[in-house]
Amino acid sequence: MKKMTFNRSPLESNLVKKVETYIKTTFKEKAWFLNVGGNASQRSGVPDILVCINGRLIGLELKREDGTGRPSKQQEIECRKINNAGGIAIITNDFEQIKKLLNDVYNNKYVC
């Protein structure tokens, strides 16, 4: 049986790398993150990056920076589930929005 893989577009993978670098350099040991990197055995729609800062779970579903990427219905559902459970989940292609969100959570300035 052939193993299925899910490849991110080059533009999306660039944003993933920028976010990972930002988390590592800005928050160092004060944040935990996981690049989910989807595969066939994983539940569909899980955000690309999961982050924990100050005890808050943040799901980041990243889309192409050129604005052409669209979330799947399952990605929207999973983000809604995270938000309904008290976490924070966003679907975005905007690096500045991601930085603001992470900094607001870190500085306890995030308001739902």
Phi, psi and chi 1 to 4 in degrees:
 res  aa     phi    psi   chi1   chi2   chi3   chi4
   1 MET       -  131.7  174.0 -175.4  -93.9      -
   2 LYS   -76.9  132.5 -174.9  176.2  179.1 -179.3
   3 LYS   -77.1  130.9 -177.3  178.1  178.8 -179.1
   4 MET   -85.5  139.3  -68.2  176.1   52.7      -
   5 THR  -128.8  152.7   58.6      -      -      -
   6 PHE  -115.8  112.6  -62.2   88.2      -      -
   7 ASN   -95.9  132.7  -65.4  -39.4      -      -
   8 ARG   -80.1  150.3  -66.8 -170.7  171.8  118.8
   9 SER   -67.0  156.5   69.6      -      -      -
  10 PRO   -55.9  -40.2  -23.3   31.2      -      -
  11 LEU   -68.5  -37.3  -65.6  172.7      -      -
  12 GLU   -68.6  -41.4 -174.7  176.8  -47.6      -
  13 SER   -66.2  -30.5   64.7      -      -      -
  14 ASN   -63.6  -41.9  -69.5  -17.2      -      -
  15 LEU   -66.5  -40.0 -177.3   55.9      -      -
  16 VAL   -57.3  -47.0  168.5      -      -      -
  17 LYS   -63.5  -41.6  -71.8  175.5 -171.8  166.5
  18 LYS   -61.6  -43.0  -77.2  174.5   26.9  177.6
  19 VAL   -65.7  -45.7  171.1      -      -      -
  20 GLU   -58.9  -46.4  -71.6  178.6  -20.6      -
  21 THR   -61.5  -42.4  -60.2      -      -      -
  22 TYR   -61.4  -45.7 -177.2   75.4      -      -
  23 ILE   -62.5  -47.2  -66.5  168.6      -      -
  24 LYS   -60.8  -43.2  -72.7  176.1 -169.2  175.6
  25 THR   -83.7  -30.6   59.0      -      -      -
  26 THR   -86.0  -43.7  -56.7      -      -      -
  27 PHE  -106.1  -15.1  -55.6  106.0      -      -
  28 LYS    45.5 -116.8  -61.1  179.5  174.9   54.4
  29 GLU   -82.8    0.4  -62.6  -63.9  -40.8      -
  30 LYS   -92.8    4.7  -59.4 -158.7 -174.4 -104.8
  31 ALA  -141.5  146.8      -      -      -      -
  32 TRP  -115.5  140.7  172.1   89.9      -      -
  33 PHE  -146.7  158.4   75.3   94.6      -      -
  34 LEU  -138.3  124.6  173.5   67.2      -      -
  35 ASN   -83.3  108.1  178.2  -21.8      -      -
  36 VAL   -66.6  -37.4  175.6      -      -      -
  37 GLY    47.9   68.6      -      -      -      -
  38 GLY   -43.2  147.1      -      -      -      -
  39 ASN  -145.7  174.5   62.8   56.8      -      -
  40 ALA   -63.9  -25.1      -      -      -      -
  41 SER   -90.8   -1.5   63.8      -      -      -
  42 GLN   -92.2  151.1  169.3 -175.3  -50.3      -
  43 ARG   -62.4  136.1 -173.5  166.1   80.8 -157.0
  44 SER   -67.5  140.9  177.3      -      -      -
  45 GLY    89.8   -2.0      -      -      -      -
  46 VAL   -63.5  135.0  174.4      -      -      -
  47 PRO   -55.7  153.5  -26.8   35.9      -      -
  48 ASP   -60.6  -41.7  -63.7  -49.9      -      -
  49 ILE  -129.4  130.6  -60.9  177.0      -      -
  50 LEU  -106.2  132.7  -61.5  175.2      -      -
  51 VAL  -129.4  144.2 -174.6      -      -      -
  52 CYS  -125.5  120.0 -174.2      -      -      -
  53 ILE  -133.4  129.7  -61.8  175.2      -      -
  54 ASN    51.7   37.3  -74.5  -19.6      -      -
  55 GLY    77.1    4.9      -      -      -      -
  56 ARG  -102.2  130.7  -64.1  -67.4  -56.4  -94.1
  57 LEU   -84.8  130.0  173.9   68.3      -      -
  58 ILE  -124.7  126.2  -56.0  163.8      -      -
  59 GLY  -106.9  124.9      -      -      -      -
  60 LEU  -113.5  107.0  -58.0  172.4      -      -
  61 GLU   -94.4  109.7  178.2   55.4   47.2      -
  62 LEU   -97.3  140.3  -54.0  177.8      -      -
  63 LYS  -122.0  166.8  -65.7  -63.8  161.0 -165.9
  64 ARG   -54.9  134.9  -65.6  171.8   56.8  110.8
  65 GLU   -65.5  -19.2  -70.9 -176.9  -83.1      -
  66 ASP   -81.8    0.0   66.6    0.0      -      -
  67 GLY    84.6    5.3      -      -      -      -
  68 THR   -89.6  -14.7   61.0      -      -      -
  69 GLY   -78.1  141.3      -      -      -      -
  70 ARG  -126.3  141.4  -61.1  -73.1  175.7 -111.0
  71 PRO   -72.7  149.2   27.0  -33.5      -      -
  72 SER   -78.9  163.7   70.3      -      -      -
  73 LYS   -58.8  -40.4 -174.0   71.9  173.7  165.5
  74 GLN   -67.3  -35.7 -166.7   59.0   40.2      -
  75 GLN   -64.4  -40.7  -71.5  169.1  -27.9      -
  76 GLU   -62.6  -42.2  -68.1  173.0  -14.2      -
  77 ILE   -62.5  -47.0  -70.0  168.1      -      -
  78 GLU   -63.6  -39.9  -67.8  -61.0  -40.6      -
  79 CYS   -65.1  -41.3  -74.7      -      -      -
  80 ARG   -62.2  -40.2 -171.2  169.7   43.7 -106.9
  81 LYS   -62.4  -41.9  -73.6  179.5  179.0 -179.4
  82 ILE   -62.2  -46.5  -68.9  169.2      -      -
  83 ASN   -62.6  -41.8  -72.1  -39.8      -      -
  84 ASN   -66.0  -25.9  -70.9  -16.7      -      -
  85 ALA   -87.4    3.0      -      -      -      -
  86 GLY    97.7   -0.7      -      -      -      -
  87 GLY   -86.7 -171.2      -      -      -      -
  88 ILE  -127.3  127.5  -56.3  163.7      -      -
  89 ALA  -137.4  134.1      -      -      -      -
  90 ILE  -132.8  153.9   62.7  169.4      -      -
  91 ILE  -114.3  119.5  -60.2  169.3      -      -
  92 THR  -154.1  159.0 -172.9      -      -      -
  93 ASN  -122.2   11.5   66.3  -13.4      -      -
  94 ASP  -107.1  105.5 -174.5  -19.5      -      -
  95 PHE   -61.5  -37.3 -176.9   57.5      -      -
  96 GLU   -65.1  -38.5  -66.3  -57.3  -44.6      -
  97 GLN   -62.8  -40.8  177.9 -171.5   22.5      -
  98 ILE   -64.4  -47.2  -65.2  165.1      -      -
  99 LYS   -59.1  -44.2  -70.3 -173.1  -21.3 -176.5
 100 LYS   -62.1  -46.1 -179.5  175.9 -178.7  -14.0
 101 LEU   -58.4  -50.7  170.2   62.6      -      -
 102 LEU   -61.7  -42.4  -63.3  175.0      -      -
 103 ASN   -66.5  -40.4  -77.3  -54.8      -      -
 104 ASP   -62.9  -41.9  -75.2   -8.6      -      -
 105 VAL   -65.6  -44.5  171.2      -      -      -
 106 TYR   -60.0  -40.0 -179.8   75.9      -      -
 107 ASN   -91.9   12.5  -67.7  -49.5      -      -
 108 ASN    55.5   37.4  -66.8  -48.5      -      -
 109 LYS  -110.5    1.7  -66.9 -178.5  179.2  177.8
 110 TYR   -74.8  129.4  178.7   79.2      -      -
 111 VAL  -120.1  128.6  179.0      -      -      -
 112 CYS   -64.6      -  -62.5      -      -      -
